[in-house]
Amino acid sequence: MKRMSVLDSSWLKVESEDTPMHVGNLQIFTLPDDAPETFLRDMVERMKGTGDIQAPWKYKLFSGSKLGRSLAPAWVEDKDLDLDYHVRHSALPRPGSERELGILVSRLHSHPLDFSRPLWECHIIEGLEGNRFALYTKMHHSLIDGISGVRLMQKILTTDPTKTNMRPPWTVEPSQRRSQSGQGVTSVQGAFEQALEALKIQAGSTPQLVTALARIASAGVRKDSKLTAPFVGPQSILNNRITGQRRFATQHYQIDRLKAICAVTDASLNDVVLQICGTAMRRFLLEQDKLPEEPLTAGIPVNVRPADDEGTGTAISFMIASLATDEPDPVARLEQIKDSTRVAKEHLQSLPRQVLNQYTMMLMSPYILQLISGLGGRMRPVFNVTISNVPGPPEPLYYEGARMEAMYPVSLVTHGGALNITCLSYAGALNFGYTGCRDTLPSMQRLAVYTGEALEELEQRLL
């Protein structure tokens, strides 16, 4: 028996029919030129024939779902894990389009996992137009966080297009499942986990921490402040209660297109991502006559270097920035987003590392409390939407000779946060995954289309 940490068990405590707490990953491949008709069927059979199942894939909840969600849940190894149940072969009606793939993944992501079994599923999906297939894998967040899951799926891939007889995902163990002390957090989920620990920290123990928290509190009541605070974002349809059905959509852009805009505006890649996402949300809400007068805000993991850090490596914190959705002009909107992120980063970088870690945790605490207490969607949101930008592998990768064309994170959403946008770079492209509540955000997939049109609009105005 393996006792579960407080961090991991927290994801079980907020599991419900409306808020299933699993995260997913969608990979799209092109079949090799010489692939036989039975390529995918043979691949699935080889995958199912692999008995070397690693942690956390082999763990199931001790004593079933009810006791498994007690105050001290635990994992036990499933000695009779049924790969025929967990590994499923599906097909789109040929030729399946990207839209039809999105509909299928939306349906698969809406289904809760079976708590009497190990909490994961893997779906091999054939029939995608252009001689392609997809691999969709989902796992409960109590077993792995979203970005670790993305990296785990990368570990089964190779840069060698001739390599065959490769390992399936469940034979690979994550190299590092949880980050410590602010290092390695690249997602809101990672910041969430650190923030849970923050509830144990006494802010008064560090004067610098008190000063930093006082500044963010002051920003929340001063309309002239460019530092965006928690709870300043308006109530919107993005922040209502949600149901269990999901929508998933994707977009895929060459990074050079975004960098060209960065070059002429002195904006960061993150700034341009925020602008096109904010522009898409503005249009989406305007069409429904539900655009708030105040600008929407985004919760964003950010790479910063604290004031006392002269070393190498990365330092990750979390910030809230304005999306300037009240500004009708797209170029002016980008400038306002640049100002908001610059001030937020300067604020974070002014803090020593130890204070930065504690500050990040305290900043995320209201989000955690809303989630655990059930107040999400019943009060003003901490921020309106989650937007993450995660660096991925720079070179093309392959599985059984099939080239991976794109990889998309499929995230979770919660009460009070009906939309999650996660971007992952891969081989010179930026892949956007949009996960939303089907009922709270009808026609959410239009956001993906509007993001592409927002990028085109910036190119026409600036290039």
C-alpha positions as a printed NumPy array, in Angstrom:
array([[  0.   ,   0.   ,   0.   ],
       [  1.224,   3.493,  -0.862],
       [ -0.151,   6.398,   1.173],
       [ -1.275,   9.357,  -0.882],
       [  0.1  ,  12.829,  -0.235],
       [ -2.165,  15.681,   0.825],
       [ -1.532,  17.325,  -2.536],
       [ -2.551,  14.27 ,  -4.521],
       [ -5.573,  13.45 ,  -2.372],
       [ -6.89 ,  17.013,  -2.761],
       [ -7.75 ,  16.211,  -6.373],
       [ -9.919,  13.32 ,  -5.195],
       [-11.712,  15.544,  -2.705],
       [-12.903,  17.932,  -5.42 ],
       [-13.871,  15.151,  -7.845],
       [-17.574,  15.206,  -8.734],
       [-19.865,  14.418, -11.653],
       [-19.571,  18.046, -12.753],
       [-15.829,  18.366, -12.133],
       [-13.97 ,  15.172, -13.071],
       [-10.344,  15.755, -12.165],
       [ -8.492,  14.023, -14.976],
       [ -6.087,  15.6  , -17.447],
       [ -5.311,  14.413, -20.944],
       [ -2.94 ,  14.572, -23.86 ],
       [ -3.73 ,  14.383, -27.579],
       [ -1.023,  13.459, -30.078],
       [ -1.575,  13.436, -33.843],
       [  0.639,  11.265, -36.09 ],
       [  1.124,  10.703, -39.804],
       [  1.404,   7.053, -40.77 ],
       [  4.688,   5.928, -42.352],
       [  4.632,   5.848, -46.161],
       [  5.093,   2.073, -46.176],
       [  2.556,   1.37 , -43.409],
       [  0.447,  -1.751, -44.116],
       [ -3.346,  -1.71 , -43.8  ],
       [ -3.017,  -3.486, -40.45 ],
       [ -0.467,  -0.996, -39.023],
       [ -2.697,   0.398, -36.258],
       [ -4.348,  -2.909, -35.414],
       [ -0.915,  -4.533, -35.08 ],
       [  0.336,  -1.589, -32.999],
       [ -2.596,  -1.862, -30.601],
       [ -2.017,  -5.597, -30.193],
       [  1.667,  -5.024, -29.416],
       [  0.749,  -2.326, -26.9  ],
       [ -1.747,  -4.583, -25.134],
       [  0.759,  -7.432, -25.091],
       [  3.208,  -5.432, -22.973],
       [  2.967,  -6.585, -19.36 ],
       [  5.694,  -4.373, -17.875],
       [  3.339,  -1.813, -16.308],
       [  5.014,   0.924, -14.242],
       [  3.878,   3.334, -11.533],
       [  1.627,   5.266, -11.511],
       [ -0.188,   3.356, -14.281],
       [ -0.529,   0.223, -12.142],
       [ -2.032,   1.922,  -9.057],
       [ -5.693,   1.856,  -8.1  ],
       [ -7.467,   3.305,  -5.082],
       [ -7.458,   1.235,  -1.934],
       [-10.895,  -0.11 ,  -0.936],
       [-12.732,   1.375,  -3.927],
       [-13.996,   4.86 ,  -4.611],
       [-15.792,   5.666,  -1.342],
       [-13.05 ,   4.754,   1.118],
       [-10.492,   5.818,  -1.469],
       [-11.625,   9.405,  -1.045],
       [-11.392,   9.365,   2.745],
       [ -9.132,  11.644,   4.784],
       [ -6.134,   9.364,   4.177],
       [ -6.619,   7.606,   0.807],
       [ -3.958,   5.232,  -0.478],
       [ -2.868,   3.435,  -3.626],
       [ -2.49 ,  -0.301,  -4.059],
       [ -1.003,  -2.14 ,  -7.002],
       [ -3.555,  -3.746,  -9.317],
       [ -2.284,  -7.295,  -9.815],
       [ -4.907,  -8.012, -12.487],
       [ -4.831,  -4.835, -14.556],
       [ -6.965,  -5.365, -17.668],
       [ -5.268,  -3.688, -20.622],
       [ -8.218,  -4.615, -22.846],
       [-10.28 ,  -2.214, -20.721],
       [ -7.741,   0.592, -20.473],
       [ -6.459,   0.516, -24.077],
       [ -9.157,   1.174, -26.67 ],
       [ -9.12 ,   1.264, -30.458],
       [-11.557,   3.733, -32.015],
       [-12.168,   5.055, -35.52 ],
       [-13.545,   8.206, -37.086],
       [-15.786,   7.907, -40.162],
       [-13.286,   8.257, -43.024],
       [-12.058,  10.768, -43.881],
       [-12.275,  12.143, -40.341],
       [-11.723,  15.879, -40.025],
       [-10.079,  17.823, -37.196],
       [-13.566,  18.871, -36.111],
       [-14.754,  15.261, -35.857],
       [-11.636,  14.373, -33.877],
       [-12.365,  17.266, -31.508],
       [-15.935,  16.034, -31.011],
       [-14.723,  12.527, -30.172],
       [-12.03 ,  13.768, -27.759],
       [-14.623,  16.066, -26.151],
       [-16.851,  13.057, -25.521],
       [-14.004,  10.901, -24.211],
       [-12.766,  13.683, -21.928],
       [-16.288,  14.15 , -20.503],
       [-16.505,  10.596, -19.183],
       [-15.321,  10.126, -15.567],
       [-12.754,   7.444, -14.91 ],
       [-13.731,   4.169, -13.217],
       [-12.62 ,   4.498,  -9.576],
       [-12.546,   0.741,  -9.083],
       [ -9.667,   0.479, -11.592],
       [ -6.364,   2.282, -12.189],
       [ -7.328,   5.822, -13.118],
       [ -6.268,   6.069, -16.763],
       [ -7.339,   5.286, -20.326],
       [ -5.524,   5.284, -23.681],
       [ -7.439,   5.627, -26.974],
       [ -5.883,   4.938, -30.385],
       [ -8.033,   6.743, -32.969],
       [ -7.747,   5.936, -36.666],
       [ -9.445,   7.4  , -39.718],
       [ -8.115,  10.96 , -39.513],
       [ -7.821,  12.565, -42.945],
       [ -4.374,  12.985, -44.466],
       [ -3.267,   9.431, -43.594],
       [ -3.133,  10.287, -39.902],
       [ -4.149,   8.825, -36.551],
       [ -4.369,  10.157, -32.998],
       [ -3.444,   8.972, -29.518],
       [ -5.55 ,  10.378, -26.676],
       [ -4.507,   9.477, -23.132],
       [ -6.111,  10.62 , -19.89 ],
       [ -5.104,  10.099, -16.264],
       [ -6.477,  11.339, -12.966],
       [ -4.749,  14.391, -11.537],
       [ -4.165,  12.549,  -8.256],
       [ -1.721,  10.374, -10.209],
       [ -0.015,  12.996, -12.342],
       [ -0.256,  16.686, -13.185],
       [ -1.042,  17.841, -16.696],
       [  2.404,  18.994, -17.8  ],
       [  4.165,  15.993, -16.265],
       [  1.732,  13.909, -18.272],
       [  2.733,  15.721, -21.458],
       [  6.395,  15.099, -20.693],
       [  5.743,  11.464, -19.874],
       [  4.103,  11.004, -23.286],
       [  7.175,  12.584, -24.888],
       [  9.357,   9.932, -23.255],
       [  7.868,   7.138, -25.374],
       [  8.837,   9.003, -28.576],
       [ 12.11 ,   9.055, -30.507],
       [ 13.918,  11.3  , -32.974],
       [ 14.704,   8.18 , -35.05 ],
       [ 12.04 ,   7.62 , -37.754],
       [ 13.263,   4.056, -38.367],
       [ 12.847,   2.788, -34.815],
       [ 10.125,   0.168, -34.223],
       [  8.823,  -2.095, -31.435],
       [  8.679,   0.915, -29.121],
       [  7.311,   0.967, -25.602],
       [  3.708,   2.013, -24.848],
       [  3.112,   4.854, -22.348],
       [  2.27 ,   2.639, -19.349],
       [  5.755,   1.085, -19.388],
       [  7.283,   4.51 , -18.643],
       [  7.481,   6.03 , -15.172],
       [  7.539,   9.832, -14.692],
       [ 11.015,  11.027, -13.781],
       [  9.63 ,  13.647, -11.378],
       [  5.926,  13.75 , -10.602],
       [  5.741,  16.77 ,  -8.317],
       [  7.839,  19.903,  -8.103],
       [  9.279,  21.244,  -4.878],
       [  9.885,  24.744,  -3.545],
       [  8.746,  26.602,  -6.615],
       [ 11.025,  24.762,  -9.052],
       [  9.72 ,  23.242, -12.226],
       [  6.142,  24.492, -12.08 ],
       [  4.967,  25.022, -15.658],
       [  1.202,  24.884, -15.234],
       [ -1.592,  26.307, -13.14 ],
       [ -1.988,  22.819, -11.715],
       [  1.618,  22.939, -10.502],
       [  1.057,  26.345,  -8.949],
       [ -2.129,  24.969,  -7.385],
       [ -0.169,  22.217,  -5.656],
       [  2.385,  24.637,  -4.25 ],
       [ -0.379,  26.945,  -3.146],
       [ -1.961,  24.186,  -1.102],
       [  1.217,  24.079,   0.962],
       [  0.979,  27.857,   1.33 ],
       [ -1.934,  27.477,   3.677],
       [  0.625,  26.381,   6.284],
       [  2.804,  29.486,   5.865],
       [  2.505,  32.466,   8.198],
       [  2.771,  35.631,   6.107],
       [  3.859,  37.697,   9.115],
       [  7.078,  35.699,   9.41 ],
       [  8.598,  37.609,   6.483],
       [  8.323,  41.42 ,   6.318],
       [  9.102,  41.39 ,   2.586],
       [  6.246,  38.975,   2.032],
       [  3.88 ,  41.245,   3.944],
       [  5.018,  44.205,   1.819],
       [  4.474,  42.267,  -1.419],
       [  1.024,  41.125,  -0.325],
       [  0.152,  44.668,   0.754],
       [  1.086,  45.966,  -2.682],
       [ -1.101,  43.418,  -4.466],
       [ -3.943,  44.214,  -2.058],
       [ -3.547,  47.933,  -2.752],
       [ -3.638,  47.226,  -6.496],
       [ -6.992,  45.57 ,  -6.   ],
       [ -8.619,  48.782,  -4.757],
       [ -6.763,  51.377,  -6.863],
       [ -8.207,  51.834, -10.35 ],
       [ -5.025,  53.556, -11.562],
       [ -2.765,  50.623, -10.657],
       [ -1.241,  48.646, -13.547],
       [ -0.537,  45.696, -11.24 ],
       [ -3.449,  43.27 , -11.671],
       [ -4.667,  41.806,  -8.392],
       [ -6.823,  38.785,  -7.594],
       [-10.6  ,  39.35 ,  -7.655],
       [-10.425,  42.446,  -9.91 ],
       [-11.667,  40.534, -12.939],
       [-15.412,  40.861, -13.559],
       [-17.993,  38.136, -13.144],
       [-18.592,  36.623, -16.597],
       [-20.08 ,  33.523, -18.233],
       [-16.565,  32.059, -18.053],
       [-16.923,  32.017, -14.27 ],
       [-20.236,  30.284, -13.639],
       [-20.923,  26.818, -12.28 ],
       [-20.162,  24.028, -14.733],
       [-21.515,  20.608, -15.679],
       [-19.61 ,  17.443, -16.561],
       [-19.75 ,  17.653, -20.364],
       [-16.662,  19.061, -22.088],
       [-15.74 ,  20.683, -25.365],
       [-12.215,  20.436, -26.755],
       [-10.805,  22.4  , -29.682],
       [ -7.334,  22.975, -31.13 ],
       [ -5.338,  25.482, -33.146],
       [ -1.863,  25.151, -34.613],
       [  0.382,  28.096, -35.627],
       [  3.989,  28.418, -36.67 ],
       [  5.899,  30.177, -33.879],
       [  7.672,  32.385, -36.437],
       [  4.341,  34.108, -37.151],
       [  4.01 ,  35.153, -33.516],
       [  7.695,  36.067, -33.231],
       [  7.4  ,  38.401, -36.213],
       [  4.803,  40.368, -34.242],
       [  7.055,  40.274, -31.186],
       [  9.898,  41.789, -33.203],
       [  7.958,  44.867, -34.315],
       [  6.133,  45.506, -31.033],
       [  8.812,  44.583, -28.462],
       [  6.304,  42.136, -27.004],
       [  7.082,  38.714, -25.58 ],
       [  5.685,  35.525, -27.07 ],
       [  3.438,  35.234, -24.011],
       [  2.119,  38.762, -24.626],
       [  1.083,  37.875, -28.172],
       [ -0.537,  34.645, -26.976],
       [ -2.506,  36.613, -24.389],
       [ -3.539,  39.183, -26.988],
       [ -4.951,  36.714, -29.505],
       [ -6.682,  34.746, -26.748],
       [ -8.112,  37.941, -25.245],
       [ -9.255,  39.146, -28.653],
       [-10.99 ,  35.829, -29.315],
       [-12.767,  35.979, -25.938],
       [-13.835,  39.594, -26.538],
       [-15.446,  38.648, -29.867],
       [-17.008,  35.484, -28.401],
       [-18.631,  37.422, -25.553],
       [-19.664,  40.365, -27.74 ],
       [-21.589,  38.016, -30.013],
       [-23.618,  36.896, -27.009],
       [-23.961,  40.439, -25.652],
       [-22.149,  39.28 , -22.506],
       [-18.864,  41.189, -22.619],
       [-18.215,  42.774, -19.19 ],
       [-17.292,  46.447, -19.065],
       [-14.186,  45.664, -16.988],
       [-11.312,  43.786, -18.667],
       [-11.067,  40.038, -18.185],
       [ -8.002,  38.756, -16.326],
       [ -5.854,  35.677, -16.898],
       [ -4.027,  33.463, -14.419],
       [ -0.611,  32.646, -15.918],
       [  2.423,  30.643, -14.792],
       [  5.485,  32.764, -15.582],
       [  9.24 ,  32.245, -15.686],
       [ 10.959,  34.903, -13.549],
       [ 14.346,  35.416, -11.901],
       [ 14.207,  36.743,  -8.336],
       [ 16.308,  39.693,  -7.165],
       [ 18.769,  37.506,  -5.213],
       [ 19.22 ,  34.825,  -7.89 ],
       [ 22.464,  35.066,  -9.863],
       [ 22.536,  31.435, -10.904],
       [ 21.298,  29.536, -13.904],
       [ 18.133,  27.548, -14.429],
       [ 14.538,  28.658, -14.17 ],
       [ 12.395,  30.206, -11.497],
       [  8.643,  29.836, -11.86 ],
       [  5.951,  31.915, -10.253],
       [  2.358,  32.834, -11.015],
       [  0.854,  36.123, -12.041],
       [ -2.489,  37.632, -12.932],
       [ -2.612,  39.935, -15.961],
       [ -5.217,  41.997, -17.755],
       [ -6.463,  40.795, -21.152],
       [ -7.653,  44.339, -22.014],
       [-10.937,  43.004, -23.413],
       [-12.514,  46.436, -22.853],
       [-10.181,  47.925, -25.504],
       [-11.655,  47.761, -29.042],
       [ -8.372,  48.354, -30.915],
       [ -6.221,  45.181, -31.223],
       [ -2.859,  46.989, -31.256],
       [ -3.776,  49.104, -28.235],
       [ -4.963,  45.9  , -26.564],
       [ -1.521,  44.349, -27.075],
       [  0.15 ,  47.439, -25.582],
       [ -2.068,  47.283, -22.489],
       [ -1.308,  43.573, -22.054],
       [  2.424,  44.335, -22.385],
       [  2.14 ,  46.938, -19.629],
       [  0.202,  44.57 , -17.376],
       [  2.625,  41.652, -17.738],
       [  5.686,  43.919, -17.434],
       [  4.504,  45.386, -14.128],
       [  3.557,  41.949, -12.823],
       [  6.965,  40.484, -13.719],
       [  8.83 ,  43.45 , -12.227],
       [  6.844,  42.984,  -9.034],
       [  7.754,  39.3  ,  -8.887],
       [ 11.404,  39.826,  -9.822],
       [ 11.842,  42.354,  -7.02 ],
       [ 11.321,  39.57 ,  -4.462],
       [ 14.087,  37.281,  -3.148],
       [ 13.646,  33.611,  -4.02 ],
       [ 12.315,  32.46 ,  -0.624],
       [  9.826,  35.309,  -0.511],
       [  8.893,  34.691,  -4.149],
       [  8.03 ,  31.071,  -3.409],
       [  5.867,  31.988,  -0.428],
       [  4.274,  34.893,  -2.278],
       [  3.31 ,  32.588,  -5.174],
       [  1.735,  30.167,  -2.746],
       [ -0.225,  32.854,  -0.957],
       [ -1.367,  34.378,  -4.249],
       [ -2.854,  31.017,  -5.263],
       [ -4.501,  30.308,  -1.913],
       [ -7.84 ,  32.055,  -2.709],
       [ -8.136,  29.925,  -5.856],
       [ -7.6  ,  26.777,  -3.806],
       [-10.06 ,  27.825,  -1.137],
       [-12.737,  28.505,  -3.764],
       [-12.185,  25.089,  -5.282],
       [-12.136,  23.094,  -2.056],
       [-14.966,  25.027,  -0.385],
       [-17.3  ,  24.761,  -3.365],
       [-17.544,  28.555,  -3.713],
       [-16.204,  28.515,  -7.269],
       [-18.821,  29.984,  -9.609],
       [-20.76 ,  31.442,  -6.659],
       [-18.603,  34.517,  -6.056],
       [-16.29 ,  36.882,  -7.931],
       [-13.491,  34.863,  -9.564],
       [ -9.862,  35.09 ,  -8.495],
       [ -9.142,  35.451, -12.237],
       [-11.331,  34.865, -15.278],
       [ -9.433,  32.339, -17.372],
       [ -6.378,  30.085, -17.152],
       [ -3.798,  30.518, -19.938],
       [ -0.555,  28.504, -19.913],
       [  2.306,  28.501, -22.412],
       [  4.57 ,  25.463, -22.046],
       [  7.85 ,  24.82 , -23.916],
       [  7.934,  21.452, -25.651],
       [ 10.4  ,  19.458, -27.769],
       [ 12.042,  21.505, -30.555],
       [ 12.69 ,  18.591, -32.934],
       [ 10.274,  16.227, -34.77 ],
       [  9.474,  13.035, -32.858],
       [  8.253,   9.604, -33.988],
       [  6.416,   6.546, -32.694],
       [  6.799,   3.295, -34.623],
       [  7.984,   5.301, -37.623],
       [  4.917,   7.579, -37.528],
       [  5.815,  11.256, -37.306],
       [  4.084,  13.243, -34.551],
       [  2.559,  16.306, -36.198],
       [  1.161,  17.978, -33.09 ],
       [  0.649,  17.49 , -29.35 ],
       [ -2.149,  19.19 , -27.404],
       [ -2.723,  19.279, -23.631],
       [ -6.344,  18.491, -22.7  ],
       [ -6.903,  20.238, -19.381],
       [ -9.447,  20.205, -16.582],
       [-11.925,  22.957, -15.769],
       [-13.63 ,  23.781, -12.484],
       [-16.562,  25.661, -11.009],
       [-15.797,  29.335, -11.555],
       [-13.301,  28.537, -14.321],
       [-15.145,  27.107, -17.32 ],
       [-12.28 ,  27.628, -19.787],
       [ -8.648,  26.534, -19.876],
       [ -6.263,  27.419, -22.704],
       [ -2.92 ,  25.613, -22.721],
       [ -0.288,  26.126, -25.437],
       [  2.56 ,  23.704, -26.116],
       [  5.429,  24.392, -28.496],
       [  6.648,  21.577, -30.716],
       [  9.019,  21.516, -33.705],
       [  8.613,  25.195, -34.561],
       [  4.856,  25.34 , -33.972],
       [  2.635,  26.444, -31.114],
       [ -0.275,  24.085, -30.403],
       [ -3.312,  25.548, -28.596],
       [ -5.625,  23.246, -26.644],
       [ -8.958,  24.756, -25.535],
       [-10.86 ,  22.843, -22.858],
       [-14.244,  24.177, -21.772],
       [-17.594,  23.261, -20.279],
       [-20.036,  22.391, -23.064],
       [-23.114,  23.747, -21.255],
       [-21.588,  26.831, -19.626],
       [-19.863,  27.915, -22.866],
       [-22.016,  26.832, -25.832],
       [-20.119,  26.859, -29.151],
       [-16.835,  27.21 , -27.284],
       [-14.957,  25.825, -30.292],
       [-15.521,  29.175, -32.008],
       [-12.849,  30.566, -29.676],
       [-10.265,  28.494, -31.517],
       [-11.318,  29.944, -34.874],
       [-11.396,  33.477, -33.485],
       [ -7.864,  33.086, -32.109],
       [ -6.548,  32.371, -35.599],
       [ -8.428,  35.362, -36.995],
       [ -7.038,  37.542, -34.199],
       [ -3.512,  36.531, -35.218],
       [ -4.259,  37.381, -38.847],
       [ -5.639,  40.766, -37.761],
       [ -2.423,  41.599, -35.903],
       [ -0.354,  40.552, -38.919],
       [ -2.385,  42.805, -41.222],
       [ -2.044,  45.76 , -38.857],
       [  1.623,  45.388, -37.967],
       [  3.529,  43.516, -40.688]])
